[in-house]
Amino acid sequence: MSKHSHYNDKKKFYKKVEQFREFQERISVHFQNEKLLYQAFTHSSYVNEHRKKPYEDNERLEFLGDAVLELTISRFLFAKYPAMSEGDLTKLRAAIVCEPSLVSLAHELSFGDLVLLGKGEEMTGGRKRPALLADVFEAFIGALYLDQGLEPVESFLKVYVFPKINDGAFSHVMDFKSQLQEYVQRDGKGSLEYKISNEKGPAHNREFEAVVSLKGEPLGVGNGRSKKEAEQHAAQEALAKLQKHYTSQQNPPE
């Protein structure tokens, strides 16, 4: 290797180290063992092109991160939705940890800018490849778990993932009307009634407002582009209220 190429390699290395430091500052996560962080972003193609150096790819960390992510998401959903069935919890978790969701998170956090890739993978657009970005996100979770344990992983997810669940980003996979019906029937509280309380907008861009009531008492109000969507949102609001009430009963103030 010439002195010039050796100098360039060192320059690239220090630039990448600085990028990782800036990344940790940006996401407010600081690794004790930064080698784990570097490994999480190291693709196998990079290792294959640097066989004489002690680099490890992120595949084992990805395996671990997949399990850690499922556990932390499962625990959050279990606590947040006490009335949700096992089947619906599974569906919702699958939507959160599926490849498109992880890719979206990786883009949001600019993970692609940090990935260490081989030249061939770089030239074929690997830095933007969905499967690669999803794998890197899982590997990062695995690295954070090994470095600091489960609590910091949950703290990270509380900032970047859990708010999306709270905001209904994955509600398209959930049938809130069925969940509300099961919740009400389980406690023998009576039957639900849905009414369209308001319609507005032109025919091609109609918006509906729905109210769901139990024994004449309104439980939730929702809006949507169709009657069904408005009813689903009304049921979602009703469920949130009932579950909040249930949680407060289980944990009364001291």
C-alpha positions, 0 to 999 in steps of 0.5 A: 500500500502506498503512503498516499492510499494509507493516508486516505484510509486513515482520513476516512477512518477518522471521518467515520469515527467523527460521524459516529460521535455526532450520531450518538450526540444527535440521538442522545445515546452514548455507547460504552463500547463503541466497537459494538456501535461500529459493528452494528453498521458494518455490512458483510460486504465491507468485511469481505473487502477487508479480510486482513483487518479484524472487522466483524459484520452486523449479522449476529447483532441483527439476530439478537436485535430482532429478539430484543425488539420483539420483546420490548415492543411486546411488553409495551403493547401488553401494558398499553392495551389490557383489553386487546386479544393475543391475535390483535397484539400479534398483528400490531406487533408484526406491523411495528417490526415489519421491514417497511416500518424499520426502514422508515425509522432507519431513514428518519435517523439517517442510518444509511449515512453511517453504514460501512459497505463494500465498494460493490454493494455501494455501487449497486445502491446498497446504502438505500436498500430496504432490507439492508436498512432494516437489518441495520436497525435491528443490529443497532438495537442488539448492540445497544442491548449488549452495551447497556441492557434492556432499559436503555433500549426501552428509553430509545424506543420511547423516543422514536417508536412508542410515540408512533404507536400512541399516535395511531401510525399502525392503527390500519391493522387494528379493528377497534370496533371488534376490540371495543365490542369484546371489551364491553361484552366481557364485562356484560355492560350492554350493547354499543350503538354507533351514530353518524352525528355530522357530515361536511364537505363536498360529495367528492371530499366528504368527512363524517363524524361518528359517536359510539354510545353505551346505554345512551352515554357517549363513549367516543367520537371519531372523524373519517373520510368514510362512515366506517373510518369515523366509527373505527376512530370513535371506537378507538377513542372509547377504548382508550378512555375505558382502558385508562379507567381500567388502569386507574382502577388497577393502580389507585393513587396512594 
